[in-house]
Every structure is written in structure tokens, then in C-alpha cells.
Amino acid sequence: MADAEPVDPKNYLEERCKPQCVKSLYHYERCMKRVENDDSGQKHCTGQYFDYWSCVDKCVAPKLFDKLK
């Protein structure tokens, strides 16, 4: 019998951590609403996007590395 394909726990952990980062997500979504009508293409929400994923990553990292040890 072949070994089962290993499951990456990162996606599961990200979903578990997202509720802890609602403030960052809220700021990102507000920014997206502000810039959606920007015809110049100069406005963006890159900072808010990275703030949100940084929050998620900070939550995931310790849990993920504990599973890898």
C-alpha cells in the first residue's frame, strides 16, 4: 500500500489565524473600496495587504514550526 500524500498544515493554520487579524483585514478592505474607482492607477493597497498577511504569518509561524520539528 502506498503512503498517503502528506498534507500541508499551513493552509489549515492560516484559516485558524485569520480571525485574529480582522483589524488588518478591515483596513485592507476599506482601502480597496477607496481605490476601486481610481482611474489613474496610482492608488493601491499594497501596504494594507502586506500588513494583513504579516499578521497571519506571525500567528502561523510558531504553530507551523512546532509541527515540523
All heavy atoms as TSV, in Angstrom:
chain	resi	resn	atom	element	x	y	z
A	1	MET	N	N	0.848	-1.183	0.000
A	1	MET	CA	C	0.000	0.000	0.000
A	1	MET	C	C	0.888	1.239	0.000
A	1	MET	O	O	1.825	1.348	0.784
A	1	MET	CB	C	-0.891	-0.029	1.232
A	1	MET	CG	C	-1.897	1.058	1.261
A	1	MET	SD	S	-3.125	0.613	2.522
A	1	MET	CE	C	-3.661	2.186	2.963
A	2	ALA	N	N	0.615	2.170	-0.871
A	2	ALA	CA	C	1.424	3.381	-0.987
A	2	ALA	C	C	1.123	4.334	0.168
A	2	ALA	O	O	0.016	4.372	0.704
A	2	ALA	CB	C	1.125	4.069	-2.315
A	3	ASP	N	N	2.148	5.095	0.524
A	3	ASP	CA	C	1.959	6.088	1.573
A	3	ASP	C	C	1.041	7.196	1.076
A	3	ASP	O	O	1.064	7.576	-0.084
A	3	ASP	CB	C	3.304	6.701	1.975
A	3	ASP	CG	C	4.186	5.716	2.711
A	3	ASP	OD1	O	3.624	4.828	3.381
A	3	ASP	OD2	O	5.420	5.832	2.617
A	4	ALA	N	N	0.240	7.719	1.976
A	4	ALA	CA	C	-0.666	8.813	1.636
A	4	ALA	C	C	0.146	10.088	1.403
A	4	ALA	O	O	1.214	10.281	1.992
A	4	ALA	CB	C	-1.668	9.034	2.753
A	5	GLU	N	N	-0.357	10.910	0.543
A	5	GLU	CA	C	0.287	12.200	0.258
A	5	GLU	C	C	0.268	13.045	1.529
A	5	GLU	O	O	-0.776	13.180	2.171
A	5	GLU	CB	C	-0.474	12.902	-0.861
A	5	GLU	CG	C	0.158	14.174	-1.347
A	5	GLU	CD	C	1.433	13.946	-2.144
A	5	GLU	OE1	O	1.595	12.865	-2.743
A	5	GLU	OE2	O	2.264	14.864	-2.147
A	6	PRO	N	N	1.404	13.611	1.923
A	6	PRO	CA	C	1.413	14.437	3.138
A	6	PRO	C	C	0.541	15.684	2.957
A	6	PRO	O	O	0.444	16.233	1.861
A	6	PRO	CB	C	2.875	14.828	3.316
A	6	PRO	CG	C	3.559	14.489	2.055
A	6	PRO	CD	C	2.707	13.513	1.310
A	7	VAL	N	N	-0.081	16.099	4.017
A	7	VAL	CA	C	-0.956	17.268	3.999
A	7	VAL	C	C	-0.189	18.458	4.563
A	7	VAL	O	O	0.425	18.366	5.626
A	7	VAL	CB	C	-2.228	17.006	4.835
A	7	VAL	CG1	C	-3.096	18.239	4.888
A	7	VAL	CG2	C	-2.989	15.819	4.273
A	8	ASP	N	N	-0.236	19.548	3.839
A	8	ASP	CA	C	0.429	20.765	4.285
A	8	ASP	C	C	-0.448	21.446	5.332
A	8	ASP	O	O	-1.560	21.883	5.024
A	8	ASP	CB	C	0.656	21.702	3.094
A	8	ASP	CG	C	1.418	22.966	3.460
A	8	ASP	OD1	O	1.827	23.108	4.633
A	8	ASP	OD2	O	1.610	23.817	2.575
A	9	PRO	N	N	0.026	21.573	6.572
A	9	PRO	CA	C	-0.799	22.172	7.626
A	9	PRO	C	C	-0.893	23.702	7.524
A	9	PRO	O	O	-1.692	24.312	8.219
A	9	PRO	CB	C	-0.087	21.761	8.913
A	9	PRO	CG	C	1.334	21.591	8.508
A	9	PRO	CD	C	1.287	21.071	7.092
A	10	LYS	N	N	-0.113	24.313	6.635
A	10	LYS	CA	C	-0.080	25.780	6.563
A	10	LYS	C	C	-1.452	26.362	6.216
A	10	LYS	O	O	-1.883	27.334	6.840
A	10	LYS	CB	C	0.961	26.242	5.551
A	10	LYS	CG	C	1.110	27.750	5.504
A	10	LYS	CD	C	2.240	28.155	4.582
A	10	LYS	CE	C	2.398	29.650	4.584
A	10	LYS	NZ	N	1.809	30.288	3.434
A	11	ASN	N	N	-2.137	25.788	5.241
A	11	ASN	CA	C	-3.445	26.323	4.851
A	11	ASN	C	C	-4.441	26.249	6.003
A	11	ASN	O	O	-5.198	27.191	6.244
A	11	ASN	CB	C	-3.996	25.581	3.636
A	11	ASN	CG	C	-3.178	25.844	2.396
A	11	ASN	OD1	O	-2.542	26.878	2.273
A	11	ASN	ND2	N	-3.191	24.898	1.489
A	12	TYR	N	N	-4.434	25.135	6.703
A	12	TYR	CA	C	-5.310	24.964	7.861
A	12	TYR	C	C	-4.988	26.003	8.938
A	12	TYR	O	O	-5.887	26.646	9.484
A	12	TYR	CB	C	-5.169	23.554	8.423
A	12	TYR	CG	C	-5.871	23.347	9.734
A	12	TYR	CD1	C	-7.247	23.210	9.793
A	12	TYR	CD2	C	-5.154	23.299	10.926
A	12	TYR	CE1	C	-7.900	23.036	11.001
A	12	TYR	CE2	C	-5.788	23.116	12.140
A	12	TYR	CZ	C	-7.171	22.987	12.170
A	12	TYR	OH	O	-7.806	22.818	13.371
A	13	LEU	N	N	-3.711	26.183	9.224
A	13	LEU	CA	C	-3.300	27.141	10.246
A	13	LEU	C	C	-3.632	28.573	9.838
A	13	LEU	O	O	-4.025	29.389	10.683
A	13	LEU	CB	C	-1.804	27.002	10.537
A	13	LEU	CG	C	-1.404	25.696	11.214
A	13	LEU	CD1	C	0.105	25.565	11.277
A	13	LEU	CD2	C	-2.009	25.602	12.601
A	14	GLU	N	N	-3.488	28.892	8.546
A	14	GLU	CA	C	-3.848	30.234	8.083
A	14	GLU	C	C	-5.333	30.506	8.323
A	14	GLU	O	O	-5.691	31.590	8.795
A	14	GLU	CB	C	-3.527	30.398	6.597
A	14	GLU	CG	C	-2.076	30.610	6.316
A	14	GLU	CD	C	-1.766	30.736	4.837
A	14	GLU	OE1	O	-2.613	30.419	3.986
A	14	GLU	OE2	O	-0.650	31.165	4.544
A	15	GLU	N	N	-6.168	29.550	8.018
A	15	GLU	CA	C	-7.608	29.728	8.234
A	15	GLU	C	C	-7.922	29.909	9.716
A	15	GLU	O	O	-8.802	30.683	10.072
A	15	GLU	CB	C	-8.400	28.552	7.662
A	15	GLU	CG	C	-8.382	28.481	6.153
A	15	GLU	CD	C	-8.917	29.749	5.482
A	15	GLU	OE1	O	-9.950	30.277	5.932
A	15	GLU	OE2	O	-8.280	30.199	4.515
A	16	ARG	N	N	-7.198	29.222	10.555
A	16	ARG	CA	C	-7.406	29.352	12.008
A	16	ARG	C	C	-6.915	30.697	12.533
A	16	ARG	O	O	-7.424	31.194	13.532
A	16	ARG	CB	C	-6.674	28.227	12.747
A	16	ARG	CG	C	-7.120	26.836	12.432
A	16	ARG	CD	C	-8.235	26.336	13.297
A	16	ARG	NE	N	-8.088	26.705	14.684
A	16	ARG	CZ	C	-8.080	25.877	15.700
A	16	ARG	NH1	N	-8.187	24.603	15.486
A	16	ARG	NH2	N	-7.984	26.318	16.929
A	17	CYS	N	N	-5.917	31.285	11.875
A	17	CYS	CA	C	-5.333	32.538	12.347
A	17	CYS	C	C	-6.024	33.781	11.782
A	17	CYS	O	O	-5.922	34.857	12.370
A	17	CYS	CB	C	-3.843	32.590	12.002
A	17	CYS	SG	S	-2.833	31.520	13.053
A	18	LYS	N	N	-6.701	33.645	10.667
A	18	LYS	CA	C	-7.331	34.815	10.036
A	18	LYS	C	C	-8.272	35.581	10.970
A	18	LYS	O	O	-8.265	36.814	10.946
A	18	LYS	CB	C	-8.047	34.403	8.757
A	18	LYS	CG	C	-7.093	34.155	7.617
A	18	LYS	CD	C	-7.827	33.738	6.363
A	18	LYS	CE	C	-6.859	33.475	5.231
A	18	LYS	NZ	N	-7.566	33.049	4.000
A	19	PRO	N	N	-9.076	34.912	11.820
A	19	PRO	CA	C	-9.946	35.676	12.724
A	19	PRO	C	C	-9.185	36.585	13.697
A	19	PRO	O	O	-9.738	37.570	14.170
A	19	PRO	CB	C	-10.721	34.593	13.478
A	19	PRO	CG	C	-10.713	33.425	12.568
A	19	PRO	CD	C	-9.381	33.485	11.870
A	20	GLN	N	N	-7.935	36.275	13.960
A	20	GLN	CA	C	-7.142	37.119	14.857
A	20	GLN	C	C	-6.650	38.380	14.160
A	20	GLN	O	O	-6.116	39.280	14.814
A	20	GLN	CB	C	-5.953	36.327	15.391
A	20	GLN	CG	C	-6.353	35.143	16.231
A	20	GLN	CD	C	-5.150	34.358	16.692
A	20	GLN	OE1	O	-4.066	34.892	16.868
A	20	GLN	NE2	N	-5.353	33.065	16.897
A	21	CYS	N	N	-6.803	38.443	12.849
A	21	CYS	CA	C	-6.271	39.563	12.074
A	21	CYS	C	C	-7.380	40.374	11.410
A	21	CYS	O	O	-7.172	40.984	10.362
A	21	CYS	CB	C	-5.308	39.025	11.017
A	21	CYS	SG	S	-3.915	38.136	11.733
A	22	VAL	N	N	-8.555	40.397	12.023
A	22	VAL	CA	C	-9.682	41.093	11.399
A	22	VAL	C	C	-9.448	42.594	11.288
A	22	VAL	O	O	-9.938	43.219	10.353
A	22	VAL	CB	C	-11.018	40.805	12.109
A	22	VAL	CG1	C	-11.445	39.381	11.919
A	22	VAL	CG2	C	-10.963	41.172	13.564
A	23	LYS	N	N	-8.710	43.167	12.211
A	23	LYS	CA	C	-8.452	44.606	12.144
A	23	LYS	C	C	-7.646	44.937	10.884
A	23	LYS	O	O	-7.981	45.878	10.157
A	23	LYS	CB	C	-7.704	45.069	13.393
A	23	LYS	CG	C	-7.493	46.546	13.464
A	23	LYS	CD	C	-6.838	46.955	14.779
A	23	LYS	CE	C	-6.620	48.444	14.836
A	23	LYS	NZ	N	-5.950	48.839	16.062
A	24	SER	N	N	-6.619	44.171	10.604
A	24	SER	CA	C	-5.815	44.388	9.401
A	24	SER	C	C	-6.643	44.142	8.146
A	24	SER	O	O	-6.529	44.864	7.161
A	24	SER	CB	C	-4.598	43.463	9.384
A	24	SER	OG	O	-3.772	43.711	10.485
A	25	LEU	N	N	-7.469	43.106	8.171
A	25	LEU	CA	C	-8.332	42.809	7.028
A	25	LEU	C	C	-9.327	43.939	6.802
A	25	LEU	O	O	-9.574	44.347	5.660
A	25	LEU	CB	C	-9.077	41.497	7.241
A	25	LEU	CG	C	-10.025	41.071	6.128
A	25	LEU	CD1	C	-9.275	40.894	4.817
A	25	LEU	CD2	C	-10.762	39.805	6.510
A	26	TYR	N	N	-9.876	44.483	7.860
A	26	TYR	CA	C	-10.817	45.600	7.765
A	26	TYR	C	C	-10.142	46.803	7.099
A	26	TYR	O	O	-10.719	47.420	6.200
A	26	TYR	CB	C	-11.328	45.965	9.164
A	26	TYR	CG	C	-12.175	47.196	9.196
A	26	TYR	CD1	C	-13.477	47.178	8.687
A	26	TYR	CD2	C	-11.707	48.382	9.746
A	26	TYR	CE1	C	-14.263	48.314	8.716
A	26	TYR	CE2	C	-12.491	49.524	9.781
A	26	TYR	CZ	C	-13.769	49.483	9.266
A	26	TYR	OH	O	-14.538	50.616	9.296
A	27	HIS	N	N	-8.924	47.123	7.502
A	27	HIS	CA	C	-8.202	48.243	6.901
A	27	HIS	C	C	-7.923	47.987	5.422
A	27	HIS	O	O	-8.033	48.902	4.598
A	27	HIS	CB	C	-6.890	48.520	7.641
A	27	HIS	CG	C	-7.093	49.103	8.999
A	27	HIS	ND1	N	-7.666	50.339	9.210
A	27	HIS	CD2	C	-6.797	48.621	10.228
A	27	HIS	CE1	C	-7.725	50.590	10.497
A	27	HIS	NE2	N	-7.204	49.557	11.147
A	28	TYR	N	N	-7.583	46.763	5.085
A	28	TYR	CA	C	-7.333	46.411	3.687
A	28	TYR	C	C	-8.612	46.546	2.857
A	28	TYR	O	O	-8.605	47.137	1.770
A	28	TYR	CB	C	-6.779	44.992	3.584
A	28	TYR	CG	C	-6.640	44.496	2.180
A	28	TYR	CD1	C	-5.777	45.109	1.284
A	28	TYR	CD2	C	-7.384	43.416	1.733
A	28	TYR	CE1	C	-5.656	44.658	-0.021
A	28	TYR	CE2	C	-7.259	42.960	0.436
A	28	TYR	CZ	C	-6.405	43.583	-0.436
A	28	TYR	OH	O	-6.290	43.137	-1.727
A	29	GLU	N	N	-9.723	46.033	3.370
A	29	GLU	CA	C	-10.989	46.118	2.638
A	29	GLU	C	C	-11.457	47.559	2.485
A	29	GLU	O	O	-11.988	47.930	1.431
A	29	GLU	CB	C	-12.051	45.268	3.331
A	29	GLU	CG	C	-11.797	43.786	3.171
A	29	GLU	CD	C	-12.744	42.919	3.970
A	29	GLU	OE1	O	-13.421	43.432	4.899
A	29	GLU	OE2	O	-12.811	41.713	3.673
A	30	ARG	N	N	-11.272	48.369	3.514
A	30	ARG	CA	C	-11.622	49.802	3.404
A	30	ARG	C	C	-10.781	50.473	2.331
A	30	ARG	O	O	-11.280	51.287	1.547
A	30	ARG	CB	C	-11.427	50.512	4.742
A	30	ARG	CG	C	-12.580	50.282	5.683
A	30	ARG	CD	C	-12.524	51.126	6.936
A	30	ARG	NE	N	-12.139	52.493	6.677
A	30	ARG	CZ	C	-11.521	53.284	7.552
A	30	ARG	NH1	N	-11.208	52.817	8.741
A	30	ARG	NH2	N	-11.210	54.511	7.261
A	31	CYS	N	N	-9.512	50.159	2.291
A	31	CYS	CA	C	-8.624	50.723	1.278
A	31	CYS	C	C	-9.085	50.302	-0.115
A	31	CYS	O	O	-9.126	51.125	-1.042
A	31	CYS	CB	C	-7.193	50.279	1.522
A	31	CYS	SG	S	-6.023	50.913	0.307
A	32	MET	N	N	-9.431	49.038	-0.283
A	32	MET	CA	C	-9.883	48.553	-1.589
A	32	MET	C	C	-11.123	49.307	-2.060
A	32	MET	O	O	-11.239	49.638	-3.236
A	32	MET	CB	C	-10.176	47.045	-1.536
A	32	MET	CG	C	-8.945	46.189	-1.363
A	32	MET	SD	S	-7.762	46.357	-2.701
A	32	MET	CE	C	-8.669	45.607	-4.022
A	33	LYS	N	N	-12.028	49.622	-1.145
A	33	LYS	CA	C	-13.221	50.391	-1.518
A	33	LYS	C	C	-12.851	51.810	-1.932
A	33	LYS	O	O	-13.461	52.373	-2.835
A	33	LYS	CB	C	-14.225	50.410	-0.373
A	33	LYS	CG	C	-14.926	49.086	-0.208
A	33	LYS	CD	C	-16.009	49.147	0.820
A	33	LYS	CE	C	-16.606	47.760	0.940
A	33	LYS	NZ	N	-17.884	47.746	1.563
A	34	ARG	N	N	-11.860	52.384	-1.260
A	34	ARG	CA	C	-11.437	53.758	-1.595
A	34	ARG	C	C	-10.809	53.824	-2.975
A	34	ARG	O	O	-11.006	54.793	-3.698
A	34	ARG	CB	C	-10.426	54.272	-0.570
A	34	ARG	CG	C	-11.014	54.751	0.717
A	34	ARG	CD	C	-10.011	55.586	1.515
A	34	ARG	NE	N	-8.725	54.938	1.700
A	34	ARG	CZ	C	-8.409	54.142	2.714
A	34	ARG	NH1	N	-9.305	53.874	3.637
A	34	ARG	NH2	N	-7.215	53.617	2.807
A	35	VAL	N	N	-10.048	52.823	-3.348
A	35	VAL	CA	C	-9.285	52.897	-4.595
A	35	VAL	C	C	-9.950	52.204	-5.778
A	35	VAL	O	O	-9.443	52.280	-6.892
A	35	VAL	CB	C	-7.846	52.352	-4.425
A	35	VAL	CG1	C	-7.118	53.091	-3.334
A	35	VAL	CG2	C	-7.830	50.867	-4.190
A	36	GLU	N	N	-11.090	51.564	-5.565
A	36	GLU	CA	C	-11.700	50.818	-6.672
A	36	GLU	C	C	-12.133	51.720	-7.827
A	36	GLU	O	O	-12.208	51.272	-8.963
A	36	GLU	CB	C	-12.855	49.948	-6.196
A	36	GLU	CG	C	-14.071	50.699	-5.744
A	36	GLU	CD	C	-15.151	49.777	-5.200
A	36	GLU	OE1	O	-14.897	48.580	-4.994
A	36	GLU	OE2	O	-16.254	50.279	-4.970
A	37	ASN	N	N	-12.388	52.972	-7.562
A	37	ASN	CA	C	-12.805	53.892	-8.619
A	37	ASN	C	C	-11.667	54.770	-9.116
A	37	ASN	O	O	-11.910	55.761	-9.811
A	37	ASN	CB	C	-13.970	54.757	-8.134
A	37	ASN	CG	C	-15.201	53.933	-7.845
A	37	ASN	OD1	O	-15.479	52.965	-8.536
A	37	ASN	ND2	N	-15.933	54.296	-6.807
A	38	ASP	N	N	-10.445	54.417	-8.770
A	38	ASP	CA	C	-9.280	55.192	-9.201
A	38	ASP	C	C	-8.938	54.841	-10.645
A	38	ASP	O	O	-8.513	53.734	-10.949
A	38	ASP	CB	C	-8.081	54.891	-8.298
A	38	ASP	CG	C	-6.817	55.593	-8.759
A	38	ASP	OD1	O	-6.913	56.758	-9.195
A	38	ASP	OD2	O	-5.745	54.964	-8.698
A	39	ASP	N	N	-9.151	55.802	-11.518
A	39	ASP	CA	C	-8.871	55.582	-12.936
A	39	ASP	C	C	-7.407	55.818	-13.285
A	39	ASP	O	O	-6.937	55.370	-14.326
A	39	ASP	CB	C	-9.747	56.484	-13.808
A	39	ASP	CG	C	-11.221	56.127	-13.676
A	39	ASP	OD1	O	-11.525	54.944	-13.430
A	39	ASP	OD2	O	-12.063	57.039	-13.818
A	40	SER	N	N	-6.687	56.500	-12.409
A	40	SER	CA	C	-5.291	56.823	-12.712
A	40	SER	C	C	-4.361	55.623	-12.519
A	40	SER	O	O	-3.286	55.571	-13.098
A	40	SER	CB	C	-4.808	57.983	-11.839
A	40	SER	OG	O	-4.687	57.569	-10.484
A	41	GLY	N	N	-4.759	54.682	-11.679
A	41	GLY	CA	C	-3.912	53.529	-11.408
A	41	GLY	C	C	-2.786	53.836	-10.433
A	41	GLY	O	O	-1.912	53.006	-10.209
A	42	GLN	N	N	-2.804	55.013	-9.841
A	42	GLN	CA	C	-1.747	55.423	-8.919
A	42	GLN	C	C	-1.990	54.960	-7.482
A	42	GLN	O	O	-1.050	54.810	-6.722
A	42	GLN	CB	C	-1.593	56.950	-8.934
A	42	GLN	CG	C	-1.175	57.505	-10.284
A	42	GLN	CD	C	0.200	57.026	-10.689
A	42	GLN	OE1	O	1.127	57.042	-9.893
A	42	GLN	NE2	N	0.329	56.577	-11.928
A	43	LYS	N	N	-3.241	54.761	-7.128
A	43	LYS	CA	C	-3.558	54.370	-5.749
A	43	LYS	C	C	-3.546	52.851	-5.640
A	43	LYS	O	O	-3.920	52.146	-6.573
A	43	LYS	CB	C	-4.928	54.916	-5.354
A	43	LYS	CG	C	-4.978	56.424	-5.344
A	43	LYS	CD	C	-6.347	56.912	-4.963
A	43	LYS	CE	C	-6.393	58.428	-5.022
A	43	LYS	NZ	N	-7.727	58.928	-4.722
A	44	HIS	N	N	-3.095	52.375	-4.499
A	44	HIS	CA	C	-3.042	50.929	-4.270
A	44	HIS	C	C	-3.116	50.639	-2.783
A	44	HIS	O	O	-3.016	51.545	-1.961
A	44	HIS	CB	C	-1.772	50.317	-4.862
A	44	HIS	CG	C	-0.518	50.933	-4.341
A	44	HIS	ND1	N	0.029	50.560	-3.139
A	44	HIS	CD2	C	0.265	51.913	-4.833
A	44	HIS	CE1	C	1.123	51.268	-2.921
A	44	HIS	NE2	N	1.281	52.105	-3.939
A	45	CYS	N	N	-3.303	49.391	-2.453
A	45	CYS	CA	C	-3.431	48.964	-1.057
A	45	CYS	C	C	-2.373	47.931	-0.692
A	45	CYS	O	O	-2.599	47.069	0.156
A	45	CYS	CB	C	-4.825	48.388	-0.829
A	45	CYS	SG	S	-6.142	49.569	-1.131
A	46	THR	N	N	-1.229	48.036	-1.308
A	46	THR	CA	C	-0.165	47.066	-1.081
A	46	THR	C	C	0.241	47.012	0.387
A	46	THR	O	O	0.434	45.929	0.946
A	46	THR	CB	C	1.051	47.394	-1.962
A	46	THR	OG1	O	0.626	47.468	-3.319
A	46	THR	CG2	C	2.132	46.350	-1.823
A	47	GLY	N	N	0.358	48.158	1.014
A	47	GLY	CA	C	0.760	48.198	2.420
A	47	GLY	C	C	-0.223	47.485	3.323
A	47	GLY	O	O	0.167	46.690	4.189
A	48	GLN	N	N	-1.502	47.745	3.114
A	48	GLN	CA	C	-2.536	47.102	3.924
A	48	GLN	C	C	-2.591	45.601	3.647
A	48	GLN	O	O	-2.817	44.816	4.567
A	48	GLN	CB	C	-3.903	47.731	3.644
A	48	GLN	CG	C	-4.036	49.137	4.153
A	48	GLN	CD	C	-3.478	50.186	3.200
A	48	GLN	OE1	O	-2.849	49.879	2.195
A	48	GLN	NE2	N	-3.702	51.436	3.528
A	49	TYR	N	N	-2.365	45.215	2.402
A	49	TYR	CA	C	-2.341	43.794	2.039
A	49	TYR	C	C	-1.213	43.077	2.787
A	49	TYR	O	O	-1.420	42.025	3.393
A	49	TYR	CB	C	-2.157	43.659	0.526
A	49	TYR	CG	C	-2.041	42.247	0.032
A	49	TYR	CD1	C	-3.168	41.478	-0.196
A	49	TYR	CD2	C	-0.793	41.671	-0.219
A	49	TYR	CE1	C	-3.070	40.170	-0.653
A	49	TYR	CE2	C	-0.686	40.373	-0.683
A	49	TYR	CZ	C	-1.826	39.632	-0.896
A	49	TYR	OH	O	-1.720	38.339	-1.341
A	50	PHE	N	N	-0.036	43.673	2.759
A	50	PHE	CA	C	1.099	43.059	3.452
A	50	PHE	C	C	0.934	43.092	4.966
A	50	PHE	O	O	1.377	42.174	5.663
A	50	PHE	CB	C	2.414	43.707	3.031
A	50	PHE	CG	C	2.884	43.249	1.679
A	50	PHE	CD1	C	3.064	44.158	0.653
A	50	PHE	CD2	C	3.140	41.918	1.423
A	50	PHE	CE1	C	3.494	43.742	-0.605
A	50	PHE	CE2	C	3.561	41.489	0.179
A	50	PHE	CZ	C	3.737	42.397	-0.838
A	51	ASP	N	N	0.294	44.131	5.498
A	51	ASP	CA	C	0.021	44.172	6.939
A	51	ASP	C	C	-0.872	43.008	7.352
A	51	ASP	O	O	-0.640	42.367	8.382
A	51	ASP	CB	C	-0.648	45.489	7.330
A	51	ASP	CG	C	0.294	46.676	7.288
A	51	ASP	OD1	O	1.527	46.471	7.224
A	51	ASP	OD2	O	-0.211	47.820	7.310
A	52	TYR	N	N	-1.893	42.741	6.550
A	52	TYR	CA	C	-2.806	41.638	6.856
A	52	TYR	C	C	-2.075	40.298	6.836
A	52	TYR	O	O	-2.152	39.517	7.792
A	52	TYR	CB	C	-3.968	41.631	5.857
A	52	TYR	CG	C	-4.847	40.421	5.975
A	52	TYR	CD1	C	-5.600	40.196	7.120
A	52	TYR	CD2	C	-4.926	39.492	4.953
A	52	TYR	CE1	C	-6.406	39.078	7.243
A	52	TYR	CE2	C	-5.729	38.369	5.065
A	52	TYR	CZ	C	-6.472	38.175	6.207
A	52	TYR	OH	O	-7.264	37.058	6.320
A	53	TRP	N	N	-1.336	40.035	5.764
A	53	TRP	CA	C	-0.656	38.740	5.663
A	53	TRP	C	C	0.506	38.624	6.648
A	53	TRP	O	O	0.845	37.524	7.088
A	53	TRP	CB	C	-0.220	38.454	4.228
A	53	TRP	CG	C	-1.412	38.004	3.453
A	53	TRP	CD1	C	-2.121	38.721	2.536
A	53	TRP	CD2	C	-2.084	36.756	3.590
A	53	TRP	NE1	N	-3.182	37.978	2.087
A	53	TRP	CE2	C	-3.191	36.767	2.709
A	53	TRP	CE3	C	-1.873	35.628	4.358
A	53	TRP	CZ2	C	-4.064	35.699	2.589
A	53	TRP	CZ3	C	-2.749	34.562	4.229
A	53	TRP	CH2	C	-3.822	34.602	3.358
A	54	SER	N	N	1.085	39.735	7.037
A	54	SER	CA	C	2.123	39.702	8.076
A	54	SER	C	C	1.512	39.256	9.402
A	54	SER	O	O	2.102	38.450	10.133
A	54	SER	CB	C	2.768	41.079	8.213
A	54	SER	OG	O	3.686	41.093	9.273
A	55	CYS	N	N	0.333	39.764	9.697
A	55	CYS	CA	C	-0.377	39.364	10.914
A	55	CYS	C	C	-0.669	37.866	10.892
A	55	CYS	O	O	-0.429	37.154	11.868
A	55	CYS	CB	C	-1.673	40.167	11.039
A	55	CYS	SG	S	-2.716	39.678	12.430
A	56	VAL	N	N	-1.181	37.375	9.755
A	56	VAL	CA	C	-1.486	35.945	9.631
A	56	VAL	C	C	-0.202	35.121	9.779
A	56	VAL	O	O	-0.172	34.128	10.509
A	56	VAL	CB	C	-2.188	35.651	8.288
A	56	VAL	CG1	C	-2.352	34.148	8.090
A	56	VAL	CG2	C	-3.541	36.349	8.216
A	57	ASP	N	N	0.862	35.545	9.114
A	57	ASP	CA	C	2.129	34.809	9.176
A	57	ASP	C	C	2.701	34.763	10.583
A	57	ASP	O	O	3.242	33.741	11.010
A	57	ASP	CB	C	3.156	35.416	8.227
A	57	ASP	CG	C	2.857	35.110	6.770
A	57	ASP	OD1	O	2.051	34.194	6.494
A	57	ASP	OD2	O	3.423	35.801	5.904
A	58	LYS	N	N	2.577	35.861	11.326
A	58	LYS	CA	C	3.093	35.888	12.701
A	58	LYS	C	C	2.334	34.913	13.590
A	58	LYS	O	O	2.901	34.354	14.523
A	58	LYS	CB	C	2.998	37.298	13.283
A	58	LYS	CG	C	4.051	38.218	12.751
A	58	LYS	CD	C	3.920	39.610	13.339
A	58	LYS	CE	C	4.892	40.559	12.684
A	58	LYS	NZ	N	4.699	41.939	13.138
A	59	CYS	N	N	1.075	34.714	13.294
A	59	CYS	CA	C	0.272	33.757	14.052
A	59	CYS	C	C	0.607	32.322	13.636
A	59	CYS	O	O	0.708	31.435	14.475
A	59	CYS	CB	C	-1.210	34.055	13.824
A	59	CYS	SG	S	-2.336	32.834	14.528
A	60	VAL	N	N	0.790	32.098	12.345
A	60	VAL	CA	C	1.004	30.751	11.812
A	60	VAL	C	C	2.395	30.217	12.128
A	60	VAL	O	O	2.552	29.039	12.468
A	60	VAL	CB	C	0.769	30.737	10.282
A	60	VAL	CG1	C	1.263	29.441	9.664
A	60	VAL	CG2	C	-0.698	30.950	9.968
A	61	ALA	N	N	3.402	31.049	12.017
A	61	ALA	CA	C	4.794	30.595	12.083
A	61	ALA	C	C	5.120	29.727	13.295
A	61	ALA	O	O	5.654	28.618	13.125
A	61	ALA	CB	C	5.744	31.780	11.994
A	62	PRO	N	N	4.830	30.165	14.519
A	62	PRO	CA	C	5.209	29.309	15.656
A	62	PRO	C	C	4.489	27.960	15.651
A	62	PRO	O	O	5.081	26.932	15.991
A	62	PRO	CB	C	4.810	30.117	16.889
A	62	PRO	CG	C	4.316	31.423	16.431
A	62	PRO	CD	C	4.233	31.413	14.950
A	63	LYS	N	N	3.228	27.963	15.244
A	63	LYS	CA	C	2.459	26.715	15.216
A	63	LYS	C	C	2.974	25.789	14.123
A	63	LYS	O	O	3.049	24.574	14.303
A	63	LYS	CB	C	0.982	27.025	14.998
A	63	LYS	CG	C	0.356	27.828	16.120
A	63	LYS	CD	C	-1.071	28.221	15.762
A	63	LYS	CE	C	-1.714	28.996	16.862
A	63	LYS	NZ	N	-1.669	30.405	16.729
A	64	LEU	N	N	3.317	26.363	12.985
A	64	LEU	CA	C	3.795	25.573	11.858
A	64	LEU	C	C	5.147	24.944	12.172
A	64	LEU	O	O	5.367	23.754	11.933
A	64	LEU	CB	C	3.883	26.438	10.602
A	64	LEU	CG	C	4.323	25.746	9.331
A	64	LEU	CD1	C	3.325	24.670	8.944
A	64	LEU	CD2	C	4.459	26.742	8.201
A	65	PHE	N	N	6.056	25.726	12.728
A	65	PHE	CA	C	7.380	25.197	13.005
A	65	PHE	C	C	7.364	24.176	14.142
A	65	PHE	O	O	8.203	23.272	14.158
A	65	PHE	CB	C	8.382	26.326	13.258
A	65	PHE	CG	C	8.743	27.044	11.995
A	65	PHE	CD1	C	8.301	28.329	11.754
A	65	PHE	CD2	C	9.493	26.415	11.013
A	65	PHE	CE1	C	8.621	28.973	10.563
A	65	PHE	CE2	C	9.811	27.047	9.833
A	65	PHE	CZ	C	9.380	28.334	9.615
A	66	ASP	N	N	6.405	24.276	15.052
A	66	ASP	CA	C	6.263	23.243	16.077
A	66	ASP	C	C	5.887	21.905	15.438
A	66	ASP	O	O	6.338	20.853	15.875
A	66	ASP	CB	C	5.203	23.631	17.105
A	66	ASP	CG	C	5.728	24.630	18.117
A	66	ASP	OD1	O	6.959	24.801	18.214
A	66	ASP	OD2	O	4.903	25.233	18.833
A	67	LYS	N	N	5.061	21.955	14.397
A	67	LYS	CA	C	4.636	20.721	13.719
A	67	LYS	C	C	5.764	20.135	12.882
A	67	LYS	O	O	5.797	18.938	12.647
A	67	LYS	CB	C	3.429	20.998	12.825
A	67	LYS	CG	C	2.161	21.268	13.592
A	67	LYS	CD	C	0.993	21.409	12.652
A	67	LYS	CE	C	-0.279	21.665	13.379
A	67	LYS	NZ	N	-0.856	20.500	14.000
A	68	LEU	N	N	6.694	20.963	12.425
A	68	LEU	CA	C	7.770	20.497	11.567
A	68	LEU	C	C	8.912	19.867	12.346
A	68	LEU	O	O	9.708	19.142	11.788
A	68	LEU	CB	C	8.299	21.645	10.702
A	68	LEU	CG	C	7.310	22.224	9.699
A	68	LEU	CD1	C	7.916	23.413	8.987
A	68	LEU	CD2	C	6.870	21.177	8.703
A	69	LYS	N	N	9.011	20.175	13.610
A	69	LYS	CA	C	10.115	19.651	14.412
A	69	LYS	C	C	9.969	18.183	14.669
A	69	LYS	O	O	8.970	17.601	14.754
A	69	LYS	CB	C	10.216	20.400	15.741
A	69	LYS	CG	C	10.695	21.807	15.549
A	69	LYS	CD	C	10.802	22.507	16.888
A	69	LYS	CE	C	11.238	23.946	16.679
A	69	LYS	NZ	N	11.325	24.655	17.920
